[in-house]
Amino acid sequence: MKELVFFMSKQKVAPKQSIPLPPLGMFVKEALLKILNFGLTQIKKQKMFFNYYSYLTDKNNTLL
């Protein structure tokens, strides 16, 4: 029980220390979204290139 009380008292102190955390969290979130977006656009570009390439080539992969 003492550990729980100690933990709870620590939790009450935490908000003062965690004020700088939200911007960091937002920054990390933004970075992850940018990386994800970049990855998705790269995949789309590769697909487009592949479609274009397969359009230019026949089934034996020789350029038309």
N, CA, C and O atoms as CSV, one atom per row, in Angstrom:
chain,resi,resn,atom,element,x,y,z
A,1,MET,N,N,0.830,-1.197,0.000
A,1,MET,CA,C,0.000,0.000,0.000
A,1,MET,C,C,0.873,1.259,0.000
A,1,MET,O,O,0.549,2.238,-0.672
A,2,LYS,N,N,1.967,1.236,0.744
A,2,LYS,CA,C,2.852,2.403,0.786
A,2,LYS,C,C,3.390,2.726,-0.609
A,2,LYS,O,O,3.495,3.892,-0.991
A,3,GLU,N,N,3.730,1.673,-1.367
A,3,GLU,CA,C,4.262,1.884,-2.718
A,3,GLU,C,C,3.236,2.617,-3.586
A,3,GLU,O,O,3.579,3.518,-4.353
A,4,LEU,N,N,1.963,2.208,-3.447
A,4,LEU,CA,C,0.890,2.821,-4.225
A,4,LEU,C,C,0.758,4.304,-3.884
A,4,LEU,O,O,0.636,5.144,-4.776
A,5,VAL,N,N,0.784,4.620,-2.587
A,5,VAL,CA,C,0.684,6.012,-2.144
A,5,VAL,C,C,1.870,6.812,-2.684
A,5,VAL,O,O,1.705,7.937,-3.155
A,6,PHE,N,N,3.042,6.236,-2.614
A,6,PHE,CA,C,4.242,6.894,-3.122
A,6,PHE,C,C,4.110,7.140,-4.625
A,6,PHE,O,O,4.450,8.213,-5.123
A,7,PHE,N,N,3.615,6.137,-5.331
A,7,PHE,CA,C,3.406,6.258,-6.778
A,7,PHE,C,C,2.417,7.381,-7.085
A,7,PHE,O,O,2.642,8.190,-7.985
A,8,MET,N,N,1.316,7.419,-6.322
A,8,MET,CA,C,0.303,8.453,-6.528
A,8,MET,C,C,0.878,9.844,-6.252
A,8,MET,O,O,0.594,10.792,-6.984
A,9,SER,N,N,1.681,9.963,-5.200
A,9,SER,CA,C,2.266,11.261,-4.879
A,9,SER,C,C,3.249,11.680,-5.976
A,9,SER,O,O,3.374,12.867,-6.277
A,10,LYS,N,N,3.941,10.712,-6.568
A,10,LYS,CA,C,4.834,11.013,-7.695
A,10,LYS,C,C,4.030,11.515,-8.889
A,10,LYS,O,O,4.438,12.453,-9.573
A,11,GLN,N,N,2.870,10.875,-9.135
A,11,GLN,CA,C,2.020,11.252,-10.257
A,11,GLN,C,C,1.570,12.709,-10.151
A,11,GLN,O,O,1.472,13.403,-11.163
A,12,LYS,N,N,1.296,13.172,-8.934
A,12,LYS,CA,C,0.843,14.545,-8.749
A,12,LYS,C,C,1.953,15.542,-9.073
A,12,LYS,O,O,1.674,16.656,-9.516
A,13,VAL,N,N,3.191,15.158,-8.860
A,13,VAL,CA,C,4.323,16.042,-9.150
A,13,VAL,C,C,4.599,16.086,-10.656
A,13,VAL,O,O,5.087,17.089,-11.178
A,14,ALA,N,N,4.285,15.000,-11.337
A,14,ALA,CA,C,4.640,14.838,-12.747
A,14,ALA,C,C,4.207,15.976,-13.683
A,14,ALA,O,O,5.012,16.396,-14.514
A,15,PRO,N,N,2.965,16.497,-13.588
A,15,PRO,CA,C,2.553,17.513,-14.567
A,15,PRO,C,C,3.504,18.696,-14.695
A,15,PRO,O,O,3.687,19.218,-15.795
A,16,LYS,N,N,4.114,19.133,-13.590
A,16,LYS,CA,C,5.063,20.250,-13.659
A,16,LYS,C,C,6.255,19.911,-14.552
A,16,LYS,O,O,6.754,20.760,-15.291
A,17,GLN,N,N,6.702,18.661,-14.472
A,17,GLN,CA,C,7.855,18.248,-15.270
A,17,GLN,C,C,7.468,17.962,-16.718
A,17,GLN,O,O,8.292,18.112,-17.621
A,18,SER,N,N,6.209,17.548,-16.947
A,18,SER,CA,C,5.810,17.103,-18.284
A,18,SER,C,C,5.277,18.233,-19.164
A,18,SER,O,O,4.722,17.968,-20.230
A,19,ILE,N,N,5.436,19.491,-18.735
A,19,ILE,CA,C,4.988,20.608,-19.572
A,19,ILE,C,C,5.759,20.668,-20.907
A,19,ILE,O,O,5.132,20.906,-21.939
A,20,PRO,N,N,7.079,20.464,-20.932
A,20,PRO,CA,C,7.771,20.507,-22.224
A,20,PRO,C,C,7.479,19.310,-23.131
A,20,PRO,O,O,7.830,19.335,-24.310
A,21,LEU,N,N,6.841,18.264,-22.598
A,21,LEU,CA,C,6.639,17.051,-23.393
A,21,LEU,C,C,5.656,17.178,-24.559
A,21,LEU,O,O,5.950,16.657,-25.635
A,22,PRO,N,N,4.500,17.845,-24.406
A,22,PRO,CA,C,3.576,17.884,-25.547
A,22,PRO,C,C,4.186,18.390,-26.856
A,22,PRO,O,O,3.956,17.763,-27.890
A,23,PRO,N,N,4.957,19.498,-26.872
A,23,PRO,CA,C,5.561,19.923,-28.136
A,23,PRO,C,C,6.461,18.841,-28.737
A,23,PRO,O,O,6.471,18.633,-29.950
A,24,LEU,N,N,7.214,18.158,-27.873
A,24,LEU,CA,C,8.083,17.084,-28.344
A,24,LEU,C,C,7.246,15.976,-28.955
A,24,LEU,O,O,7.579,15.449,-30.017
A,25,GLY,N,N,6.158,15.623,-28.282
A,25,GLY,CA,C,5.247,14.606,-28.798
A,25,GLY,C,C,4.693,15.005,-30.156
A,25,GLY,O,O,4.623,14.190,-31.076
A,26,MET,N,N,4.297,16.276,-30.271
A,26,MET,CA,C,3.779,16.778,-31.542
A,26,MET,C,C,4.857,16.705,-32.611
A,26,MET,O,O,4.590,16.326,-33.751
A,27,PHE,N,N,6.079,17.073,-32.231
A,27,PHE,CA,C,7.200,17.041,-33.171
A,27,PHE,C,C,7.434,15.627,-33.683
A,27,PHE,O,O,7.600,15.401,-34.882
A,28,VAL,N,N,7.446,14.674,-32.743
A,28,VAL,CA,C,7.645,13.267,-33.114
A,28,VAL,C,C,6.515,12.800,-34.023
A,28,VAL,O,O,6.748,12.114,-35.018
A,29,LYS,N,N,5.283,13.182,-33.667
A,29,LYS,CA,C,4.114,12.798,-34.468
A,29,LYS,C,C,4.246,13.355,-35.882
A,29,LYS,O,O,4.032,12.638,-36.859
A,30,GLU,N,N,4.602,14.642,-35.988
A,30,GLU,CA,C,4.771,15.275,-37.293
A,30,GLU,C,C,5.845,14.559,-38.105
A,30,GLU,O,O,5.667,14.282,-39.291
A,31,ALA,N,N,6.971,14.264,-37.437
A,31,ALA,CA,C,8.074,13.590,-38.122
A,31,ALA,C,C,7.632,12.228,-38.641
A,31,ALA,O,O,7.930,11.862,-39.778
A,32,LEU,N,N,6.922,11.482,-37.804
A,32,LEU,CA,C,6.434,10.160,-38.219
A,32,LEU,C,C,5.482,10.280,-39.402
A,32,LEU,O,O,5.553,9.492,-40.345
A,33,LEU,N,N,4.586,11.275,-39.350
A,33,LEU,CA,C,3.644,11.472,-40.448
A,33,LEU,C,C,4.381,11.817,-41.736
A,33,LEU,O,O,4.037,11.320,-42.808
A,34,LYS,N,N,5.413,12.683,-41.624
A,34,LYS,CA,C,6.192,13.056,-42.805
A,34,LYS,C,C,6.898,11.844,-43.389
A,34,LYS,O,O,6.893,11.637,-44.603
A,35,ILE,N,N,7.512,11.034,-42.508
A,35,ILE,CA,C,8.208,9.829,-42.965
A,35,ILE,C,C,7.220,8.889,-43.650
A,35,ILE,O,O,7.506,8.340,-44.714
A,36,LEU,N,N,6.052,8.710,-43.028
A,36,LEU,CA,C,5.028,7.832,-43.584
A,36,LEU,C,C,4.565,8.343,-44.945
A,36,LEU,O,O,4.448,7.578,-45.902
A,37,ASN,N,N,4.300,9.656,-45.019
A,37,ASN,CA,C,3.882,10.269,-46.280
A,37,ASN,C,C,4.938,10.073,-47.350
A,37,ASN,O,O,4.626,9.705,-48.483
A,38,PHE,N,N,6.197,10.321,-46.986
A,38,PHE,CA,C,7.302,10.165,-47.929
A,38,PHE,C,C,7.359,8.734,-48.444
A,38,PHE,O,O,7.501,8.495,-49.643
A,39,GLY,N,N,7.247,7.783,-47.512
A,39,GLY,CA,C,7.266,6.368,-47.887
A,39,GLY,C,C,6.139,6.035,-48.851
A,39,GLY,O,O,6.344,5.335,-49.843
A,40,LEU,N,N,4.944,6.542,-48.551
A,40,LEU,CA,C,3.788,6.256,-49.405
A,40,LEU,C,C,3.967,6.861,-50.787
A,40,LEU,O,O,3.637,6.220,-51.786
A,41,THR,N,N,4.486,8.094,-50.866
A,41,THR,CA,C,4.688,8.719,-52.175
A,41,THR,C,C,5.748,7.961,-52.968
A,41,THR,O,O,5.627,7.819,-54.185
A,42,GLN,N,N,6.800,7.466,-52.278
A,42,GLN,CA,C,7.822,6.680,-52.966
A,42,GLN,C,C,7.216,5.412,-53.550
A,42,GLN,O,O,7.508,5.039,-54.686
A,43,ILE,N,N,6.366,4.752,-52.763
A,43,ILE,CA,C,5.710,3.525,-53.233
A,43,ILE,C,C,4.834,3.846,-54.446
A,43,ILE,O,O,4.829,3.104,-55.429
A,44,LYS,N,N,4.096,4.955,-54.370
A,44,LYS,CA,C,3.235,5.360,-55.486
A,44,LYS,C,C,4.073,5.627,-56.727
A,44,LYS,O,O,3.711,5.198,-57.823
A,45,LYS,N,N,5.201,6.336,-56.566
A,45,LYS,CA,C,6.082,6.631,-57.697
A,45,LYS,C,C,6.595,5.346,-58.321
A,45,LYS,O,O,6.615,5.203,-59.544
A,46,GLN,N,N,7.012,4.406,-57.470
A,46,GLN,CA,C,7.511,3.130,-57.972
A,46,GLN,C,C,6.419,2.389,-58.726
A,46,GLN,O,O,6.670,1.812,-59.784
A,47,LYS,N,N,5.196,2.402,-58.179
A,47,LYS,CA,C,4.075,1.743,-58.853
A,47,LYS,C,C,3.817,2.393,-60.198
A,47,LYS,O,O,3.605,1.707,-61.197
A,48,MET,N,N,3.835,3.738,-60.222
A,48,MET,CA,C,3.599,4.460,-61.468
A,48,MET,C,C,4.673,4.111,-62.485
A,48,MET,O,O,4.377,3.860,-63.654
A,49,PHE,N,N,5.918,4.096,-62.034
A,49,PHE,CA,C,7.024,3.754,-62.923
A,49,PHE,C,C,6.855,2.339,-63.443
A,49,PHE,O,O,7.046,2.071,-64.629
A,50,PHE,N,N,6.494,1.432,-62.536
A,50,PHE,CA,C,6.316,0.029,-62.918
A,50,PHE,C,C,5.184,-0.105,-63.938
A,50,PHE,O,O,5.307,-0.832,-64.923
A,51,ASN,N,N,4.079,0.605,-63.690
A,51,ASN,CA,C,2.955,0.568,-64.635
A,51,ASN,C,C,3.381,1.113,-65.991
A,51,ASN,O,O,3.052,0.542,-67.030
A,52,TYR,N,N,4.114,2.217,-65.974
A,52,TYR,CA,C,4.587,2.828,-67.214
A,52,TYR,C,C,5.543,1.882,-67.937
A,52,TYR,O,O,5.475,1.716,-69.155
A,53,TYR,N,N,6.435,1.267,-67.163
A,53,TYR,CA,C,7.410,0.329,-67.719
A,53,TYR,C,C,6.699,-0.877,-68.315
A,53,TYR,O,O,7.032,-1.306,-69.420
A,54,SER,N,N,5.717,-1.431,-67.595
A,54,SER,CA,C,4.990,-2.594,-68.101
A,54,SER,C,C,4.140,-2.202,-69.313
A,54,SER,O,O,3.845,-3.034,-70.171
A,55,TYR,N,N,3.751,-0.918,-69.372
A,55,TYR,CA,C,3.012,-0.422,-70.534
A,55,TYR,C,C,3.931,-0.374,-71.755
A,55,TYR,O,O,3.509,-0.651,-72.877
A,56,LEU,N,N,5.199,-0.014,-71.512
A,56,LEU,CA,C,6.168,0.091,-72.605
A,56,LEU,C,C,6.739,-1.255,-73.033
A,56,LEU,O,O,7.296,-1.376,-74.124
A,57,THR,N,N,6.605,-2.254,-72.187
A,57,THR,CA,C,7.210,-3.549,-72.495
A,57,THR,C,C,6.129,-4.594,-72.740
A,57,THR,O,O,4.997,-4.458,-72.276
A,58,ASP,N,N,6.493,-5.627,-73.468
A,58,ASP,CA,C,5.547,-6.732,-73.635
A,58,ASP,C,C,5.799,-7.771,-72.548
A,58,ASP,O,O,6.533,-7.497,-71.599
A,59,LYS,N,N,5.209,-8.948,-72.665
A,59,LYS,CA,C,5.305,-9.940,-71.603
A,59,LYS,C,C,6.721,-10.469,-71.407
A,59,LYS,O,O,7.027,-10.987,-70.333
A,60,ASN,N,N,7.594,-10.358,-72.403
A,60,ASN,CA,C,8.972,-10.849,-72.273
A,60,ASN,C,C,9.927,-9.763,-71.778
A,60,ASN,O,O,11.145,-9.934,-71.841
A,61,ASN,N,N,9.378,-8.639,-71.281
A,61,ASN,CA,C,10.173,-7.517,-70.764
A,61,ASN,C,C,11.125,-6.932,-71.799
A,61,ASN,O,O,12.204,-6.451,-71.451
A,62,THR,N,N,10.730,-6.971,-73.071
A,62,THR,CA,C,11.521,-6.283,-74.096
A,62,THR,C,C,10.807,-4.982,-74.433
A,62,THR,O,O,9.584,-4.950,-74.573
A,63,LEU,N,N,11.578,-3.917,-74.562
A,63,LEU,CA,C,10.987,-2.614,-74.860
A,63,LEU,C,C,10.328,-2.655,-76.227
A,63,LEU,O,O,10.872,-3.228,-77.171
A,64,LEU,N,N,9.155,-2.048,-76.329
A,64,LEU,CA,C,8.426,-2.020,-77.602
A,64,LEU,C,C,8.983,-0.928,-78.509
A,64,LEU,O,O,8.500,-0.747,-79.627
